[in-house]
Amino acid sequence: MRSPTKHMASLRWAAGLALVSALGCATTERPYTWVENLPAGDDSSRGTIENRDTILVSVRNQTALSGEFPVGDHGEYLQPTLGTISVAGKTTEVVAADLQARLKDLLTKPEVTVSIIKIASVRVNVVGEVRTPGSYELQRGRGVLAALAAAGWLNEFANGDKIFVIRSDSSGSQRIRFKARDLTAAEPHATSFRLKDGDVVVAE
């Protein structure tokens, strides 16, 4: 009888294989962009509100409109009186200005401040030729090296020149290619890349 630990490892390995298959796995045969060719600043989400953060909204002299609010998985939170507000990917200054504009119909010269009081982790999947494929939560601002480390690093079958991040958003799917030696040697383009919620790291 297999131990629970080995059984869970088998399940995660099988899940990883299934996800690679669903993504087409032959990543190198599909369009991709080398990380060094990405536009400058294309991957920075620091300083913005993201899914599952908790924000503090303060409306001066309006305790009923103020409070701590969790941001949901779809990047929205429920603001008293105003309803659902989309905030993911926006800075606190932008959200505060948006709330002030919305509240002008209700209040005279509303003053709003917004801050992030709890930063959520990002959830990424690491699949392919790694020792422990699976889903991992990483501190925001971490990169591909951290994701591979969480998955036990590359296994003996991995091709260190074929590491990909698959990122999907409303505009479609993007594949970004890395080399393991660039990650471990702290090559600036490779190590400055920041993973986002829902990214998939594939090692071939």
Secondary structure, DSSP 8 states (H G I E B T S, - for coil): ---HHHHHHHHHHHHHHHHHHHHTS-GGGS--EEGGGS-TTTT--TTB--TT-EEEEEETT-GGG-EEEE--TTSEEEETTTEEEE-TT-BHHHHHHHHHHHHTTTSSS--EEEEEEE---EEEEEEESBSS-EEEEE-TT--HHHHHHHTTSB-TT--TT-EEEEEEETTEEEEEEE-HHHHHTT-HHHHH----TT-EEEE-
